[in-house]
């Protein structure tokens, strides 16, 4: 887990996220041409019934990439026969 300071609505706040979560937010910022502060301020403004900003940021990133995945081609299905072959060994 890594803690970073971010400005949200002009105020400094700290958030502690895993490296992969920070990388996901950085990718969203690059795709949307936003700074980290702009993105987190947007998430903060849109959150409802949630007191935990860090949790809202995590859910936002998950939903962002789920939506992106639904717009692309489907992933190939996992072949159960392969899993059974490993289980038999």
C-alpha positions as CSV (number, residue, x, y, z in Angstrom):
1,X,0.0,0.0,0.0
2,X,1.2,3.5,-0.9
3,X,0.0,6.7,0.6
4,X,-0.1,9.8,-1.6
5,X,-1.3,13.4,-0.9
6,X,-3.8,14.7,-3.4
7,X,-5.7,18.0,-3.6
8,X,-9.4,17.5,-3.7
9,X,-11.5,20.6,-4.1
10,X,-8.4,22.6,-3.3
11,X,-7.8,20.8,0.0
12,X,-4.9,18.4,0.6
13,X,-6.0,14.9,1.6
14,X,-4.2,11.6,1.8
15,X,-5.2,8.3,0.2
16,X,-3.7,4.9,0.7
17,X,-4.0,2.5,-2.2
18,X,-2.2,-0.5,-3.6
19,X,0.2,0.1,-6.5
20,X,-2.1,-1.5,-9.0
21,X,-4.9,0.9,-7.9
22,X,-2.6,4.0,-8.3
23,X,-1.6,2.7,-11.8
24,X,-5.3,2.2,-12.7
25,X,-6.0,5.8,-11.7
26,X,-3.0,7.1,-13.6
27,X,-4.3,5.2,-16.7
28,X,-7.7,6.7,-16.3
29,X,-6.2,10.2,-16.0
30,X,-4.2,9.6,-19.2
31,X,-7.2,8.3,-21.1
32,X,-9.4,11.2,-19.9
33,X,-6.7,13.9,-20.2
34,X,-7.1,14.8,-16.5
35,X,-4.8,15.3,-13.5
36,X,-5.1,13.0,-10.5
37,X,-6.5,15.9,-8.5
38,X,-9.2,16.6,-11.2
39,X,-10.2,13.0,-11.3
40,X,-10.5,12.5,-7.5
41,X,-12.3,15.9,-7.2
42,X,-14.8,14.6,-9.8
43,X,-15.2,11.3,-8.0
44,X,-15.7,13.2,-4.7
45,X,-18.4,15.4,-6.3
46,X,-20.3,12.5,-7.7
47,X,-20.2,10.2,-4.6
48,X,-23.5,9.6,-2.8
49,X,-24.1,7.9,0.5
50,X,-20.4,7.1,0.9
51,X,-18.2,8.7,3.6
52,X,-15.1,6.9,2.5
53,X,-13.4,8.7,-0.5
54,X,-10.8,6.0,-0.9
55,X,-13.4,3.3,-1.2
56,X,-15.3,5.5,-3.8
57,X,-12.1,5.9,-5.8
58,X,-11.6,2.1,-5.8
59,X,-15.2,1.5,-7.0
60,X,-14.9,4.2,-9.6
61,X,-11.8,2.6,-11.1
62,X,-13.4,-0.8,-11.1
63,X,-16.6,0.5,-12.8
64,X,-14.5,2.5,-15.3
65,X,-12.6,-0.6,-16.5
66,X,-15.7,-2.8,-16.4
67,X,-17.4,-0.4,-18.7
68,X,-14.4,-0.2,-21.0
69,X,-14.3,-4.0,-21.1
70,X,-17.9,-4.3,-22.0
71,X,-17.3,-2.0,-25.0
72,X,-14.5,-4.2,-26.4
73,X,-14.5,-7.7,-27.8
74,X,-15.4,-10.4,-25.3
75,X,-12.6,-12.4,-23.6
76,X,-12.2,-16.0,-24.8
77,X,-14.0,-18.4,-22.6
78,X,-12.0,-20.5,-20.2
79,X,-11.8,-24.1,-21.3
80,X,-12.9,-26.4,-18.4
81,X,-11.1,-29.4,-20.0
82,X,-7.7,-27.6,-19.4
83,X,-8.6,-27.2,-15.7
84,X,-9.6,-30.8,-15.5
85,X,-6.4,-31.9,-17.0
86,X,-4.4,-30.1,-14.3
87,X,-6.7,-31.5,-11.6
88,X,-6.0,-35.1,-12.8
89,X,-2.3,-34.8,-12.6
